[in-house]
């Protein structure tokens, strides 16, 4: 799961605390410990890498929301 615009990464941290054992990656323009620095419009990941991508309260804050959505689709695995 990729949390795009994760802020401090609280959502994925809660999932970890509840026992989620899959890959959880937090991405934010401001790099914090345990997170990846990056922007929603140009995700630093290969295509089809994630089963889920979260964009919670992100699209209002990016200059190109359509590009951010296209990037989220790109990194999602088919199915």
Beta strands, then each sheet from edge to edge (+ up, - down):
strand 1: 2-4
strand 2: 25-28
strand 3: 36-37
strand 4: 53-54
sheet 1: 3+ 2+ 1+ 4+
end
